[in-house]
Amino acid sequence: MSHHVPLPTEAQVRAAIDTARAETGRTPSALALATRLGLANTTFRRNFPEVCAELASTPRADADTGAADAYTRLQEDNARLRCRNRELTEHLELAIATIQRLAIDNSRLHAALAEAQQVTRMPRAVPTRRD
């Protein structure tokens, strides 16, 4: 026995096309529309041949445009990220140079302090183990 699904009206089919187009940004295929409406592909094509003809005649340029837009966005993102990477590399090199300079200054200051206080460094005693 087959399961009887009531057929949608043409207005419902057109509304489903508009909804799918709004959600995905492109015109749905006949199969996608049939699935959305809960119909078998052949049932949809048999009962709505004019809608199927319109869907088939709709140019797929909107999908190509979407892919082109995505590619353009990808190129722009890559350019922006490369620029940011260069900036961060410059900042890192500056930070490394600053740390090196501070390490040298610290060493000189410790040497000057030791000389000013006439401190003699004592070797550290190794702790002995008591049993």
Distance bins in CASP14 RR format, pairs under 12 A and 6 or more apart:
PFRMAT RR
TARGET T0000
AUTHOR 0000-0000-0000
RMODE 2
METHOD distances of the structure
MODEL  1
2 40 0 0 0 0 0 1 0 0 0 0 0
2 43 0 0 0 0 0 1 0 0 0 0 0
3 38 0 0 0 0 0 1 0 0 0 0 0
3 39 0 0 0 0 0 1 0 0 0 0 0
3 40 0 0 0 0 0 1 0 0 0 0 0
3 43 0 0 0 0 0 1 0 0 0 0 0
4 39 0 0 0 0 0 1 0 0 0 0 0
4 40 0 0 0 0 0 1 0 0 0 0 0
4 43 0 0 0 0 0 1 0 0 0 0 0
5 34 0 0 0 0 0 1 0 0 0 0 0
5 37 0 0 0 0 1 0 0 0 0 0 0
5 38 1 0 0 1 0 0 0 0 0 0 0
5 39 1 0 0 1 0 0 0 0 0 0 0
5 40 0 0 0 0 1 0 0 0 0 0 0
5 43 1 0 0 1 0 0 0 0 0 0 0
5 44 0 0 0 0 0 1 0 0 0 0 0
5 47 0 0 0 0 0 1 0 0 0 0 0
6 12 0 0 0 0 0 1 0 0 0 0 0
6 37 0 0 0 0 0 1 0 0 0 0 0
6 38 0 0 0 0 0 1 0 0 0 0 0
6 39 0 0 0 0 1 0 0 0 0 0 0
6 43 0 0 0 0 0 1 0 0 0 0 0
6 47 0 0 0 0 0 1 0 0 0 0 0
7 13 0 0 0 0 1 0 0 0 0 0 0
7 34 0 0 0 0 0 1 0 0 0 0 0
7 37 0 0 0 0 1 0 0 0 0 0 0
7 38 0 0 0 0 0 1 0 0 0 0 0
7 39 1 0 0 1 0 0 0 0 0 0 0
7 40 0 0 0 0 0 1 0 0 0 0 0
7 43 1 0 0 1 0 0 0 0 0 0 0
7 44 0 0 0 0 1 0 0 0 0 0 0
7 46 0 0 0 0 0 1 0 0 0 0 0
7 47 1 0 1 0 0 0 0 0 0 0 0
7 48 0 0 0 0 1 0 0 0 0 0 0
8 14 0 0 0 0 1 0 0 0 0 0 0
8 15 0 0 0 0 1 0 0 0 0 0 0
8 16 1 0 0 1 0 0 0 0 0 0 0
8 17 0 0 0 0 0 1 0 0 0 0 0
8 33 0 0 0 0 0 1 0 0 0 0 0
8 34 0 0 0 0 0 1 0 0 0 0 0
8 36 0 0 0 0 1 0 0 0 0 0 0
8 37 1 0 1 0 0 0 0 0 0 0 0
8 38 0 0 0 0 1 0 0 0 0 0 0
8 39 1 0 0 1 0 0 0 0 0 0 0
8 43 0 0 0 0 0 1 0 0 0 0 0
8 44 0 0 0 0 1 0 0 0 0 0 0
8 47 0 0 0 0 1 0 0 0 0 0 0
8 48 0 0 0 0 1 0 0 0 0 0 0
8 51 0 0 0 0 0 1 0 0 0 0 0
9 15 0 0 0 0 1 0 0 0 0 0 0
9 16 0 0 0 0 0 1 0 0 0 0 0
9 37 0 0 0 0 0 1 0 0 0 0 0
9 47 0 0 0 0 0 1 0 0 0 0 0
9 48 0 0 0 0 0 1 0 0 0 0 0
9 51 0 0 0 0 0 1 0 0 0 0 0
10 16 0 0 0 0 0 1 0 0 0 0 0
10 17 0 0 0 0 0 1 0 0 0 0 0
10 37 0 0 0 0 0 1 0 0 0 0 0
10 44 0 0 0 0 0 1 0 0 0 0 0
10 47 0 0 0 0 1 0 0 0 0 0 0
10 48 1 0 0 1 0 0 0 0 0 0 0
10 49 0 0 0 0 0 1 0 0 0 0 0
10 50 0 0 0 0 1 0 0 0 0 0 0
10 51 1 0 0 1 0 0 0 0 0 0 0
10 54 0 0 0 0 0 1 0 0 0 0 0
11 17 0 0 0 0 0 1 0 0 0 0 0
11 18 0 0 0 0 0 1 0 0 0 0 0
11 48 0 0 0 0 0 1 0 0 0 0 0
11 51 0 0 0 0 0 1 0 0 0 0 0
12 18 0 0 0 0 0 1 0 0 0 0 0
12 19 0 0 0 0 0 1 0 0 0 0 0
12 33 0 0 0 0 0 1 0 0 0 0 0
12 36 0 0 0 0 0 1 0 0 0 0 0
12 37 1 0 0 1 0 0 0 0 0 0 0
12 38 0 0 0 0 0 1 0 0 0 0 0
12 39 0 0 0 0 0 1 0 0 0 0 0
12 44 0 0 0 0 0 1 0 0 0 0 0
12 47 0 0 0 0 0 1 0 0 0 0 0
12 48 0 0 0 0 0 1 0 0 0 0 0
12 51 0 0 0 0 0 1 0 0 0 0 0
13 19 0 0 0 0 0 1 0 0 0 0 0
13 20 0 0 0 0 0 1 0 0 0 0 0
13 28 0 0 0 0 0 1 0 0 0 0 0
13 30 0 0 0 0 0 1 0 0 0 0 0
13 33 1 0 0 1 0 0 0 0 0 0 0
13 34 0 0 0 0 1 0 0 0 0 0 0
13 36 0 0 0 0 1 0 0 0 0 0 0
13 37 1 0 0 1 0 0 0 0 0 0 0
13 38 0 0 0 0 0 1 0 0 0 0 0
13 39 0 0 0 0 1 0 0 0 0 0 0
13 44 0 0 0 0 1 0 0 0 0 0 0
13 45 0 0 0 0 0 1 0 0 0 0 0
13 47 0 0 0 0 1 0 0 0 0 0 0
13 48 1 0 1 0 0 0 0 0 0 0 0
13 49 0 0 0 0 0 1 0 0 0 0 0
13 50 0 0 0 0 1 0 0 0 0 0 0
13 51 1 0 1 0 0 0 0 0 0 0 0
13 52 0 0 0 0 0 1 0 0 0 0 0
13 54 0 0 0 0 0 1 0 0 0 0 0
13 55 0 0 0 0 0 1 0 0 0 0 0
14 20 0 0 0 0 0 1 0 0 0 0 0
14 21 0 0 0 0 0 1 0 0 0 0 0
14 28 0 0 0 0 0 1 0 0 0 0 0
14 33 0 0 0 0 0 1 0 0 0 0 0
14 37 0 0 0 0 0 1 0 0 0 0 0
14 48 0 0 0 0 1 0 0 0 0 0 0
14 50 0 0 0 0 0 1 0 0 0 0 0
14 51 1 0 0 1 0 0 0 0 0 0 0
14 54 0 0 0 0 1 0 0 0 0 0 0
14 55 0 0 0 0 0 1 0 0 0 0 0
15 21 0 0 0 0 0 1 0 0 0 0 0
15 22 0 0 0 0 0 1 0 0 0 0 0
15 33 0 0 0 0 0 1 0 0 0 0 0
15 36 0 0 0 0 0 1 0 0 0 0 0
15 37 0 0 0 0 0 1 0 0 0 0 0
15 51 0 0 0 0 0 1 0 0 0 0 0
16 22 0 0 0 0 0 1 0 0 0 0 0
16 23 0 0 0 0 0 1 0 0 0 0 0
16 27 0 0 0 0 0 1 0 0 0 0 0
16 28 0 0 0 0 1 0 0 0 0 0 0
16 30 0 0 0 0 0 1 0 0 0 0 0
16 32 0 0 0 0 1 0 0 0 0 0 0
16 33 1 0 1 0 0 0 0 0 0 0 0
16 34 0 0 0 0 1 0 0 0 0 0 0
16 35 0 0 0 0 0 1 0 0 0 0 0
16 36 1 0 1 0 0 0 0 0 0 0 0
16 37 1 0 1 0 0 0 0 0 0 0 0
16 38 0 0 0 0 1 0 0 0 0 0 0
16 39 0 0 0 0 0 1 0 0 0 0 0
16 44 0 0 0 0 0 1 0 0 0 0 0
16 48 0 0 0 0 0 1 0 0 0 0 0
16 51 0 0 0 0 1 0 0 0 0 0 0
16 55 0 0 0 0 0 1 0 0 0 0 0
17 23 0 0 0 0 0 1 0 0 0 0 0
17 24 0 0 0 0 0 1 0 0 0 0 0
17 25 0 0 0 0 0 1 0 0 0 0 0
17 26 0 0 0 0 0 1 0 0 0 0 0
17 27 1 0 0 1 0 0 0 0 0 0 0
17 28 1 0 0 1 0 0 0 0 0 0 0
17 29 0 0 0 0 0 1 0 0 0 0 0
17 30 0 0 0 0 0 1 0 0 0 0 0
17 32 0 0 0 0 1 0 0 0 0 0 0
17 33 1 0 0 1 0 0 0 0 0 0 0
17 34 0 0 0 0 0 1 0 0 0 0 0
17 36 0 0 0 0 1 0 0 0 0 0 0
17 37 0 0 0 0 0 1 0 0 0 0 0
17 44 0 0 0 0 0 1 0 0 0 0 0
17 48 0 0 0 0 0 1 0 0 0 0 0
17 51 1 0 0 1 0 0 0 0 0 0 0
17 52 0 0 0 0 0 1 0 0 0 0 0
17 54 0 0 0 0 1 0 0 0 0 0 0
17 55 1 0 0 1 0 0 0 0 0 0 0
17 58 0 0 0 0 1 0 0 0 0 0 0
18 24 0 0 0 0 0 1 0 0 0 0 0
18 25 0 0 0 0 0 1 0 0 0 0 0
18 27 0 0 0 0 0 1 0 0 0 0 0
18 28 0 0 0 0 1 0 0 0 0 0 0
18 33 0 0 0 0 0 1 0 0 0 0 0
18 36 0 0 0 0 0 1 0 0 0 0 0
19 25 0 0 0 0 0 1 0 0 0 0 0
19 27 0 0 0 0 0 1 0 0 0 0 0
19 28 0 0 0 0 1 0 0 0 0 0 0
19 32 0 0 0 0 0 1 0 0 0 0 0
19 33 0 0 0 0 1 0 0 0 0 0 0
19 36 1 0 0 1 0 0 0 0 0 0 0
19 37 0 0 0 0 0 1 0 0 0 0 0
20 26 0 0 0 0 1 0 0 0 0 0 0
20 27 1 0 0 1 0 0 0 0 0 0 0
20 28 1 0 1 0 0 0 0 0 0 0 0
20 29 0 0 0 0 1 0 0 0 0 0 0
20 30 0 0 0 0 0 1 0 0 0 0 0
20 31 0 0 0 0 0 1 0 0 0 0 0
20 32 1 0 0 1 0 0 0 0 0 0 0
20 33 1 0 0 1 0 0 0 0 0 0 0
20 34 0 0 0 0 0 1 0 0 0 0 0
20 35 0 0 0 0 0 1 0 0 0 0 0
20 36 1 0 0 1 0 0 0 0 0 0 0
20 37 0 0 0 0 0 1 0 0 0 0 0
20 55 0 0 0 0 0 1 0 0 0 0 0
21 27 1 0 1 0 0 0 0 0 0 0 0
21 28 1 0 0 1 0 0 0 0 0 0 0
21 29 0 0 0 0 0 1 0 0 0 0 0
21 32 0 0 0 0 0 1 0 0 0 0 0
21 33 0 0 0 0 0 1 0 0 0 0 0
21 36 0 0 0 0 0 1 0 0 0 0 0
21 55 0 0 0 0 0 1 0 0 0 0 0
21 58 0 0 0 0 1 0 0 0 0 0 0
21 62 0 0 0 0 1 0 0 0 0 0 0
21 63 0 0 0 0 0 1 0 0 0 0 0
22 28 0 0 0 0 0 1 0 0 0 0 0
23 32 0 0 0 0 0 1 0 0 0 0 0
23 36 0 0 0 0 1 0 0 0 0 0 0
24 32 0 0 0 0 1 0 0 0 0 0 0
24 33 0 0 0 0 0 1 0 0 0 0 0
24 36 0 0 0 0 0 1 0 0 0 0 0
24 62 0 0 0 0 1 0 0 0 0 0 0
24 63 0 0 0 0 1 0 0 0 0 0 0
24 66 0 0 0 0 0 1 0 0 0 0 0
25 62 1 0 0 1 0 0 0 0 0 0 0
25 63 0 0 0 0 1 0 0 0 0 0 0
25 65 0 0 0 0 1 0 0 0 0 0 0
25 66 0 0 0 0 1 0 0 0 0 0 0
25 69 0 0 0 0 0 1 0 0 0 0 0
26 32 0 0 0 0 0 1 0 0 0 0 0
26 55 0 0 0 0 0 1 0 0 0 0 0
26 58 0 0 0 0 1 0 0 0 0 0 0
26 59 0 0 0 0 0 1 0 0 0 0 0
26 60 1 0 0 1 0 0 0 0 0 0 0
26 61 0 0 0 0 1 0 0 0 0 0 0
26 62 1 0 1 0 0 0 0 0 0 0 0
26 63 1 0 1 0 0 0 0 0 0 0 0
26 64 0 0 0 0 1 0 0 0 0 0 0
26 65 0 0 0 0 1 0 0 0 0 0 0
26 66 1 0 0 1 0 0 0 0 0 0 0
26 67 0 0 0 0 0 1 0 0 0 0 0
26 69 0 0 0 0 0 1 0 0 0 0 0
27 33 0 0 0 0 1 0 0 0 0 0 0
27 51 0 0 0 0 0 1 0 0 0 0 0
27 54 0 0 0 0 1 0 0 0 0 0 0
27 55 1 0 0 1 0 0 0 0 0 0 0
27 56 0 0 0 0 0 1 0 0 0 0 0
27 57 0 0 0 0 0 1 0 0 0 0 0
27 58 1 0 1 0 0 0 0 0 0 0 0
27 59 0 0 0 0 1 0 0 0 0 0 0
27 60 1 0 0 1 0 0 0 0 0 0 0
27 61 0 0 0 0 0 1 0 0 0 0 0
27 62 1 0 0 1 0 0 0 0 0 0 0
27 63 0 0 0 0 1 0 0 0 0 0 0
28 34 0 0 0 0 1 0 0 0 0 0 0
28 35 0 0 0 0 1 0 0 0 0 0 0
28 36 1 0 0 1 0 0 0 0 0 0 0
28 37 0 0 0 0 0 1 0 0 0 0 0
28 44 0 0 0 0 0 1 0 0 0 0 0
28 51 0 0 0 0 0 1 0 0 0 0 0
28 52 0 0 0 0 0 1 0 0 0 0 0
28 54 0 0 0 0 0 1 0 0 0 0 0
28 55 1 0 0 1 0 0 0 0 0 0 0
28 56 0 0 0 0 0 1 0 0 0 0 0
28 58 0 0 0 0 1 0 0 0 0 0 0
28 60 0 0 0 0 0 1 0 0 0 0 0
28 62 0 0 0 0 0 1 0 0 0 0 0
28 63 0 0 0 0 0 1 0 0 0 0 0
29 35 0 0 0 0 1 0 0 0 0 0 0
29 36 0 0 0 0 0 1 0 0 0 0 0
29 41 0 0 0 0 1 0 0 0 0 0 0
29 44 0 0 0 0 0 1 0 0 0 0 0
29 45 0 0 0 0 0 1 0 0 0 0 0
29 51 0 0 0 0 0 1 0 0 0 0 0
29 52 0 0 0 0 1 0 0 0 0 0 0
29 54 0 0 0 0 0 1 0 0 0 0 0
29 55 1 0 0 1 0 0 0 0 0 0 0
29 56 0 0 0 0 1 0 0 0 0 0 0
29 58 0 0 0 0 1 0 0 0 0 0 0
29 60 0 0 0 0 1 0 0 0 0 0 0
29 63 0 0 0 0 0 1 0 0 0 0 0
30 36 0 0 0 0 0 1 0 0 0 0 0
30 37 0 0 0 0 0 1 0 0 0 0 0
30 39 0 0 0 0 0 1 0 0 0 0 0
30 40 0 0 0 0 0 1 0 0 0 0 0
30 41 1 0 0 1 0 0 0 0 0 0 0
30 42 0 0 0 0 0 1 0 0 0 0 0
30 43 0 0 0 0 0 1 0 0 0 0 0
30 44 1 0 0 1 0 0 0 0 0 0 0
30 45 1 0 0 1 0 0 0 0 0 0 0
30 46 0 0 0 0 0 1 0 0 0 0 0
30 47 0 0 0 0 0 1 0 0 0 0 0
30 48 0 0 0 0 1 0 0 0 0 0 0
30 49 0 0 0 0 1 0 0 0 0 0 0
30 50 0 0 0 0 0 1 0 0 0 0 0
30 51 1 0 0 1 0 0 0 0 0 0 0
30 52 1 0 1 0 0 0 0 0 0 0 0
30 53 0 0 0 0 1 0 0 0 0 0 0
30 54 0 0 0 0 1 0 0 0 0 0 0
30 55 1 0 1 0 0 0 0 0 0 0 0
30 56 1 0 0 1 0 0 0 0 0 0 0
30 57 0 0 0 0 0 1 0 0 0 0 0
30 58 0 0 0 0 0 1 0 0 0 0 0
31 37 0 0 0 0 0 1 0 0 0 0 0
31 38 0 0 0 0 0 1 0 0 0 0 0
31 39 0 0 0 0 0 1 0 0 0 0 0
31 40 0 0 0 0 1 0 0 0 0 0 0
31 41 1 0 1 0 0 0 0 0 0 0 0
31 42 0 0 0 0 0 1 0 0 0 0 0
31 43 0 0 0 0 0 1 0 0 0 0 0
31 44 0 0 0 0 1 0 0 0 0 0 0
31 45 0 0 0 0 1 0 0 0 0 0 0
31 52 0 0 0 0 1 0 0 0 0 0 0
31 55 0 0 0 0 1 0 0 0 0 0 0
31 56 0 0 0 0 0 1 0 0 0 0 0
32 38 0 0 0 0 0 1 0 0 0 0 0
32 39 0 0 0 0 0 1 0 0 0 0 0
32 41 0 0 0 0 1 0 0 0 0 0 0
32 44 0 0 0 0 0 1 0 0 0 0 0
32 52 0 0 0 0 0 1 0 0 0 0 0
32 55 0 0 0 0 1 0 0 0 0 0 0
33 39 0 0 0 0 1 0 0 0 0 0 0
33 41 0 0 0 0 1 0 0 0 0 0 0
33 43 0 0 0 0 0 1 0 0 0 0 0
33 44 1 0 0 1 0 0 0 0 0 0 0
33 45 0 0 0 0 0 1 0 0 0 0 0
33 48 0 0 0 0 1 0 0 0 0 0 0
33 51 1 0 0 1 0 0 0 0 0 0 0
33 52 0 0 0 0 1 0 0 0 0 0 0
33 54 0 0 0 0 0 1 0 0 0 0 0
33 55 1 0 0 1 0 0 0 0 0 0 0
33 56 0 0 0 0 0 1 0 0 0 0 0
33 58 0 0 0 0 0 1 0 0 0 0 0
34 40 1 0 0 1 0 0 0 0 0 0 0
34 41 1 0 1 0 0 0 0 0 0 0 0
34 42 0 0 0 0 1 0 0 0 0 0 0
34 43 1 0 0 1 0 0 0 0 0 0 0
34 44 1 1 0 0 0 0 0 0 0 0 0
34 45 1 0 0 1 0 0 0 0 0 0 0
34 46 0 0 0 0 0 1 0 0 0 0 0
34 47 0 0 0 0 1 0 0 0 0 0 0
34 48 0 0 0 0 1 0 0 0 0 0 0
34 51 0 0 0 0 0 1 0 0 0 0 0
34 52 0 0 0 0 1 0 0 0 0 0 0
34 55 0 0 0 0 0 1 0 0 0 0 0
35 41 1 0 0 1 0 0 0 0 0 0 0
35 43 0 0 0 0 0 1 0 0 0 0 0
35 44 0 0 0 0 1 0 0 0 0 0 0
36 44 0 0 0 0 1 0 0 0 0 0 0
37 43 0 0 0 0 1 0 0 0 0 0 0
37 44 1 0 0 1 0 0 0 0 0 0 0
37 45 0 0 0 0 0 1 0 0 0 0 0
37 47 0 0 0 0 0 1 0 0 0 0 0
37 48 0 0 0 0 1 0 0 0 0 0 0
37 51 0 0 0 0 0 1 0 0 0 0 0
38 44 0 0 0 0 1 0 0 0 0 0 0
39 45 0 0 0 0 1 0 0 0 0 0 0
39 46 0 0 0 0 1 0 0 0 0 0 0
39 47 1 0 0 1 0 0 0 0 0 0 0
39 48 0 0 0 0 1 0 0 0 0 0 0
39 51 0 0 0 0 0 1 0 0 0 0 0
39 52 0 0 0 0 0 1 0 0 0 0 0
40 46 0 0 0 0 1 0 0 0 0 0 0
40 47 0 0 0 0 0 1 0 0 0 0 0
41 47 0 0 0 0 0 1 0 0 0 0 0
41 48 0 0 0 0 0 1 0 0 0 0 0
41 52 0 0 0 0 1 0 0 0 0 0 0
41 55 0 0 0 0 0 1 0 0 0 0 0
42 48 0 0 0 0 0 1 0 0 0 0 0
42 49 0 0 0 0 0 1 0 0 0 0 0
42 52 0 0 0 0 0 1 0 0 0 0 0
43 49 0 0 0 0 0 1 0 0 0 0 0
43 52 0 0 0 0 0 1 0 0 0 0 0
44 50 0 0 0 0 0 1 0 0 0 0 0
44 51 0 0 0 0 1 0 0 0 0 0 0
44 52 1 0 0 1 0 0 0 0 0 0 0
44 55 0 0 0 0 0 1 0 0 0 0 0
45 51 0 0 0 0 1 0 0 0 0 0 0
45 52 1 0 1 0 0 0 0 0 0 0 0
45 53 0 0 0 0 1 0 0 0 0 0 0
45 55 0 0 0 0 0 1 0 0 0 0 0
45 56 0 0 0 0 0 1 0 0 0 0 0
46 52 0 0 0 0 1 0 0 0 0 0 0
48 54 0 0 0 0 1 0 0 0 0 0 0
48 55 0 0 0 0 1 0 0 0 0 0 0
48 56 0 0 0 0 0 1 0 0 0 0 0
49 55 0 0 0 0 0 1 0 0 0 0 0
49 56 0 0 0 0 0 1 0 0 0 0 0
50 56 0 0 0 0 0 1 0 0 0 0 0
50 57 0 0 0 0 0 1 0 0 0 0 0
51 57 0 0 0 0 0 1 0 0 0 0 0
51 58 0 0 0 0 0 1 0 0 0 0 0
52 58 0 0 0 0 0 1 0 0 0 0 0
59 65 0 0 0 0 0 1 0 0 0 0 0
60 66 0 0 0 0 0 1 0 0 0 0 0
60 67 0 0 0 0 0 1 0 0 0 0 0
61 67 0 0 0 0 0 1 0 0 0 0 0
61 68 0 0 0 0 1 0 0 0 0 0 0
61 69 0 0 0 0 0 1 0 0 0 0 0
62 68 0 0 0 0 0 1 0 0 0 0 0
62 69 0 0 0 0 0 1 0 0 0 0 0
63 69 0 0 0 0 0 1 0 0 0 0 0
63 70 0 0 0 0 0 1 0 0 0 0 0
64 70 0 0 0 0 0 1 0 0 0 0 0
64 71 0 0 0 0 0 1 0 0 0 0 0
65 71 0 0 0 0 0 1 0 0 0 0 0
65 72 0 0 0 0 0 1 0 0 0 0 0
66 72 0 0 0 0 1 0 0 0 0 0 0
66 73 0 0 0 0 1 0 0 0 0 0 0
66 74 0 0 0 0 0 1 0 0 0 0 0
67 73 0 0 0 0 0 1 0 0 0 0 0
67 74 0 0 0 0 0 1 0 0 0 0 0
68 74 0 0 0 0 0 1 0 0 0 0 0
68 75 0 0 0 0 0 1 0 0 0 0 0
69 75 0 0 0 0 0 1 0 0 0 0 0
69 76 0 0 0 0 0 1 0 0 0 0 0
70 76 0 0 0 0 0 1 0 0 0 0 0
70 77 0 0 0 0 0 1 0 0 0 0 0
71 77 0 0 0 0 0 1 0 0 0 0 0
71 78 0 0 0 0 0 1 0 0 0 0 0
72 78 0 0 0 0 0 1 0 0 0 0 0
72 79 0 0 0 0 0 1 0 0 0 0 0
73 79 0 0 0 0 0 1 0 0 0 0 0
73 80 0 0 0 0 0 1 0 0 0 0 0
74 80 0 0 0 0 0 1 0 0 0 0 0
74 81 0 0 0 0 0 1 0 0 0 0 0
75 81 0 0 0 0 0 1 0 0 0 0 0
75 82 0 0 0 0 0 1 0 0 0 0 0
76 82 0 0 0 0 0 1 0 0 0 0 0
76 83 0 0 0 0 0 1 0 0 0 0 0
77 83 0 0 0 0 0 1 0 0 0 0 0
77 84 0 0 0 0 0 1 0 0 0 0 0
78 84 0 0 0 0 0 1 0 0 0 0 0
78 85 0 0 0 0 0 1 0 0 0 0 0
79 85 0 0 0 0 0 1 0 0 0 0 0
79 86 0 0 0 0 0 1 0 0 0 0 0
80 86 0 0 0 0 0 1 0 0 0 0 0
80 87 0 0 0 0 0 1 0 0 0 0 0
81 87 0 0 0 0 0 1 0 0 0 0 0
81 88 0 0 0 0 0 1 0 0 0 0 0
82 88 0 0 0 0 0 1 0 0 0 0 0
82 89 0 0 0 0 0 1 0 0 0 0 0
83 89 0 0 0 0 0 1 0 0 0 0 0
83 90 0 0 0 0 0 1 0 0 0 0 0
84 90 0 0 0 0 0 1 0 0 0 0 0
84 91 0 0 0 0 0 1 0 0 0 0 0
85 91 0 0 0 0 0 1 0 0 0 0 0
85 92 0 0 0 0 0 1 0 0 0 0 0
86 92 0 0 0 0 0 1 0 0 0 0 0
86 93 0 0 0 0 0 1 0 0 0 0 0
87 93 0 0 0 0 0 1 0 0 0 0 0
87 94 0 0 0 0 0 1 0 0 0 0 0
88 94 0 0 0 0 0 1 0 0 0 0 0
88 95 0 0 0 0 0 1 0 0 0 0 0
89 95 0 0 0 0 0 1 0 0 0 0 0
89 96 0 0 0 0 0 1 0 0 0 0 0
90 96 0 0 0 0 0 1 0 0 0 0 0
90 97 0 0 0 0 0 1 0 0 0 0 0
91 97 0 0 0 0 0 1 0 0 0 0 0
91 98 0 0 0 0 0 1 0 0 0 0 0
92 98 0 0 0 0 0 1 0 0 0 0 0
92 99 0 0 0 0 0 1 0 0 0 0 0
93 99 0 0 0 0 0 1 0 0 0 0 0
93 100 0 0 0 0 0 1 0 0 0 0 0
94 100 0 0 0 0 0 1 0 0 0 0 0
94 101 0 0 0 0 0 1 0 0 0 0 0
95 101 0 0 0 0 0 1 0 0 0 0 0
95 102 0 0 0 0 0 1 0 0 0 0 0
96 102 0 0 0 0 0 1 0 0 0 0 0
96 103 0 0 0 0 0 1 0 0 0 0 0
97 103 0 0 0 0 0 1 0 0 0 0 0
97 104 0 0 0 0 0 1 0 0 0 0 0
98 104 0 0 0 0 0 1 0 0 0 0 0
98 105 0 0 0 0 0 1 0 0 0 0 0
99 105 0 0 0 0 0 1 0 0 0 0 0
99 106 0 0 0 0 0 1 0 0 0 0 0
100 106 0 0 0 0 0 1 0 0 0 0 0
100 107 0 0 0 0 0 1 0 0 0 0 0
101 107 0 0 0 0 0 1 0 0 0 0 0
101 108 0 0 0 0 0 1 0 0 0 0 0
102 108 0 0 0 0 0 1 0 0 0 0 0
102 109 0 0 0 0 0 1 0 0 0 0 0
103 109 0 0 0 0 0 1 0 0 0 0 0
103 110 0 0 0 0 0 1 0 0 0 0 0
104 110 0 0 0 0 0 1 0 0 0 0 0
104 111 0 0 0 0 0 1 0 0 0 0 0
105 111 0 0 0 0 0 1 0 0 0 0 0
105 112 0 0 0 0 0 1 0 0 0 0 0
106 112 0 0 0 0 0 1 0 0 0 0 0
106 113 0 0 0 0 0 1 0 0 0 0 0
107 113 0 0 0 0 0 1 0 0 0 0 0
107 114 0 0 0 0 0 1 0 0 0 0 0
108 114 0 0 0 0 0 1 0 0 0 0 0
108 115 0 0 0 0 0 1 0 0 0 0 0
109 115 0 0 0 0 0 1 0 0 0 0 0
109 116 0 0 0 0 0 1 0 0 0 0 0
110 116 0 0 0 0 0 1 0 0 0 0 0
110 117 0 0 0 0 0 1 0 0 0 0 0
110 119 0 0 0 0 0 1 0 0 0 0 0
110 121 0 0 0 0 0 1 0 0 0 0 0
111 117 0 0 0 0 0 1 0 0 0 0 0
111 119 0 0 0 0 0 1 0 0 0 0 0
111 121 0 0 0 0 0 1 0 0 0 0 0
112 118 0 0 0 0 0 1 0 0 0 0 0
112 119 0 0 0 0 0 1 0 0 0 0 0
113 119 1 0 0 1 0 0 0 0 0 0 0
114 120 0 0 0 0 1 0 0 0 0 0 0
114 121 1 0 0 1 0 0 0 0 0 0 0
115 121 0 0 0 0 0 1 0 0 0 0 0
END
